[in-house]
Every structure is written in C-alpha cells, then in structure tokens.
C-alpha cells in the first residue's frame, strides 16, 4: 500500500504532538487518560483516514509506553477509537458522527478491550466495564476539543484547504 509523503509527514507530526502532550494526563479511576490522543484521533480521521489514524494511535501509544508516560491500556483505546471514527467519517463525511464514532470506539469498545489487557497482561483485577467510564470521560474531553478545533478550521476555511493539500499528496 502506497501512502503519500504528505500524509506520512502529517501523521508523524500528529504522533509527535500526542507524545509531547503526554504530560497532559488526567488520572481517572484506575487509568491515566490523555484527551490529546482523542483530539488527534479525530484530526487523523478527517484528514488522513483509517490507516494513518491507526498507525498514529499505535505509534503514540508505543512511544509513550517506551518513555514511561503511558500504559498498555493506551493501545486498545486509542487504536479502536482511531479506526472507528475514521471509518465513520470515510463513510458519512459527517463530523458529528465522527465524534460519536471516536467516543464509541475509544470509550466503549476500547474500554471493554482493556479488560483482557489489564487482567491477562498487567495482572490487575478488573471487570469488563472497569475502564468504560474513565475512557468515556477522557474521550468526551478530547472529542470536545476536536469539535472546537474543527469548528475553527471550518470557520476560517482552513478545513477545505487542509483536505485539498492532503488529498493531493
């Protein structure tokens, strides 16, 4: 699969932004939540698509874990959210459904997928829905940030400009 250089560069910059902002974590329950990851998931969904979105989420989670600023729970939450919101945007082109896709993918599905990671890999006691509420709270915060950003980009006409640049590359 051939990925355009512009999209790859944009994905790398968004990965770097996510890692750089990993100090902005909100402890919610048993997990550390990163609203910037959810913001980046939506940006990737809209401008880069599902492949780059999942690659960005995986790369940011991996780097944060290697640096000690993340946890293994970042993988299922961020990657499922990135995939689902990108697929929703690709199929519908509607931002509000994309936001809902991010919240469903990360908050509900990703939160539930943390159960086997927490119990089998991390050795923690957890129930199936242990991480759903904390992840929903985190993704709600990040998704609101993304909605504000997307609204500003649309209002300034930068939204269409960025879409055209990244689609041409």
Secondary structure, 3 states (H helix, E strand, C coil): CCCCHHHHHHHHHHHHHHHHHHHCCEEECCEEECHHHHHHHHHHHHHCCHHHHHHHHHHHHHHHHHHCCCCCHHHHHHHHHHHHHHHHHHHHCCHHHHHHHHHHHHHHHHHHHHHHHHHHHCCCCCCCCCCHHHHHHHHHHHHHHHHHHHHHHHHCCHHHHHHHHHHHC
